[in-house]
Amino acid sequence: MNKKGHVLNAVLLSLGLGYLLEPAGDFETFRTIVAIGVPVTLGAMVPDIDTAFGKHRKTLHNLPLLAAFLAFPYVFGNLEYVWIGVLTHYVLDMAGSRRGIALFYPLTKTEYGLPTGVTVSSNRADLVTVIITVLELLLVALIVYEVPQWGFEMGRQAAGF
């Protein structure tokens, strides 16, 4: 995906996450959208910094960078949502473009992707971005609303209720 696609994904994802986490549609929802949206959008842009140095889709498109952003809030106490932007950047580059990314770089330069992508210059790139974003939000909704219910139900059955 191109930078426009990554920003589009981050903004749409932030809107959806804001409503999933704070569904009232009031000021708290807006505050949640902004609180999530700024770091997610910044995180979505981080991997493409490697266009200025290193090898694009290798140097900053890998699991060690994602692990660093996952650990950052625990070590420094901020940037809680930046990892979401980095992760969705990877998802878009793997599922939305034809080339894929080098997930295990620097151990291997092999690029991994799904056969669902389009070229970056395709006129269908925005549509693919929106479809992937909707799928990401459906996955989050499943995790937020259904997984706890499954755990509750399994606990009830295990207890014989």
C-alpha positions in Angstrom: 0.0 0.0 0.0 1.0 3.6 -0.4 1.1 6.3 2.3 -2.4 7.4 1.5 -3.7 3.9 2.0 -2.0 3.6 5.4 -3.4 6.9 6.6 -6.9 6.0 5.3 -6.7 2.7 7.1 -5.5 4.3 10.4 -8.2 7.0 10.3 -11.0 4.5 9.6 -9.7 2.1 12.1 -9.4 4.8 14.7 -13.1 5.8 14.1 -14.2 2.2 14.3 -12.1 1.4 17.4 -13.4 4.6 19.1 -17.0 3.5 18.6 -16.3 -0.1 19.6 -14.6 0.9 22.8 -16.9 3.9 23.6 -20.2 3.3 21.7 -22.3 6.1 23.3 -21.5 8.5 20.4 -20.9 11.4 22.8 -17.9 13.5 23.8 -16.2 10.4 25.3 -16.5 8.6 22.0 -14.9 11.6 20.3 -12.1 11.8 22.9 -11.5 8.0 22.5 -11.2 8.4 18.7 -8.7 11.2 19.1 -6.7 9.4 21.8 -6.5 6.3 19.6 -6.3 8.0 16.2 -3.2 10.2 16.7 -0.9 7.4 17.9 -2.4 4.8 15.5 -1.9 7.1 12.5 1.7 7.9 13.6 2.4 4.2 14.0 1.0 3.5 10.6 3.6 5.8 9.1 6.6 4.5 11.0 7.5 1.5 8.9 7.7 3.6 5.7 10.5 5.6 7.3 12.7 2.9 5.7 12.2 4.6 2.3 14.7 7.2 3.5 17.3 4.6 4.5 17.8 0.9 4.4 15.7 -1.4 2.3 12.0 -0.6 2.0 9.7 -3.4 3.3 12.6 -5.0 5.1 14.4 -2.6 7.5 11.3 -1.4 9.4 8.7 -3.9 8.2 9.5 -6.8 10.5 8.5 -8.5 13.7 11.4 -7.1 15.8 10.2 -3.5 15.2 6.6 -4.6 16.1 7.9 -6.2 19.3 9.7 -3.0 20.2 6.5 -1.0 19.8 4.6 -3.6 21.8 7.1 -3.3 24.7 7.5 0.5 24.5 4.4 1.4 26.7 5.6 -1.1 29.4 9.1 0.4 29.5 8.4 4.1 29.0 4.7 4.5 30.0 3.5 6.1 26.7 2.7 5.3 23.1 0.1 2.7 24.1 -1.6 2.6 20.7 1.3 3.1 18.2 1.8 -0.6 17.9 -1.7 -0.9 16.4 -0.7 1.4 13.6 2.5 -0.5 13.0 0.6 -3.8 13.0 -2.1 -2.6 10.6 0.6 -1.2 8.3 2.0 -4.7 8.1 -1.4 -6.2 7.5 -2.0 -3.8 4.6 1.4 -4.5 3.0 0.9 -8.2 3.3 -2.8 -8.5 2.3 -3.3 -5.4 0.3 -0.3 -5.3 -1.9 1.3 -7.8 -4.2 4.8 -7.6 -2.8 4.5 -8.4 0.9 7.1 -7.7 3.6 10.2 -9.3 5.1 8.7 -10.2 8.5 11.8 -12.0 9.8 14.4 -9.4 8.5 17.4 -9.3 9.2 17.4 -13.1 9.7 16.0 -13.6 6.2 15.1 -11.3 3.3 12.2 -13.5 2.2 9.0 -11.3 1.8 5.7 -12.7 2.9 2.3 -11.7 1.5 -1.1 -13.0 0.6 -2.4 -13.4 -2.9 -5.1 -10.9 -2.3 -3.2 -7.7 -3.0 -3.1 -5.2 -5.8 -0.3 -3.0 -7.0 0.3 0.2 -5.1 -0.7 2.2 -8.2 -3.9 0.3 -8.8 -7.2 2.2 -8.9 -8.6 -0.5 -6.6 -6.0 0.2 -3.8 -8.4 2.3 -1.8 -11.2 -0.2 -2.1 -8.8 -3.0 -0.9 -7.7 -0.8 2.0 -11.3 -0.2 3.1 -12.1 -3.9 2.8 -9.1 -4.9 4.9 -10.0 -2.2 7.5 -13.6 -3.5 7.8 -12.1 -7.0 8.3 -9.8 -5.7 11.0 -12.7 -4.0 12.8 -14.8 -7.1 12.6 -11.9 -9.1 14.2 -11.6 -6.5 17.0 -15.4 -6.5 17.6 -15.2 -10.3 17.9 -12.4 -10.0 20.4 -14.1 -7.2 22.4 -17.6 -8.6 22.5 -17.6 -12.3 21.8 -14.4 -13.8 23.3 -15.3 -12.8 26.8 -18.8 -14.4 26.3 -17.2 -17.6 25.1 -14.9 -17.7 28.2 -17.9 -17.0 30.4 -19.9 -19.8 28.8 -17.0 -22.3 29.0 -16.7 -21.4 32.7 -20.4 -21.9 33.3 -20.3 -25.3 31.6 -17.1 -26.3 33.5 -18.8 -25.4 36.7 -21.9 -27.4 35.7 -24.4 -24.5 35.4 
